[in-house]
Amino acid sequence: MNTFRTSVRIKDAQTSDYEKLDTEMAKQLFARVYVTGRSALPATSAERQYDYRGSTSLQDVTAAAYKAARKVGKEYSFTVIRRKRSS
């Protein structure tokens, strides 16, 4: 089963923008990843990471991330990577 990690950054974001992103990503079956050492960054320069919960293709994960991020209503960028399987 493929697992995917998605990083999302919102331009000129407020804390409420990232809270809305968290909600929208959860609706699309993403689980937020808490990265050690990044919690000290202010919300305006933060980036959030999510793992996709489920088995699907890279294209489907990308479409789900796009759908969630655009609902925030601000400019955004995101990256989706397929994670290596651990043996």
ABEGO torsion letter per residue (X at the ends): XBBBBBBBBBBGBBAAAAAAAAAAAAAAGBBBBBBBGAAABBAAABBBBBBBBEBBBAAAAAAAAAAAAAAAGBBBBBBBBBBBBBX
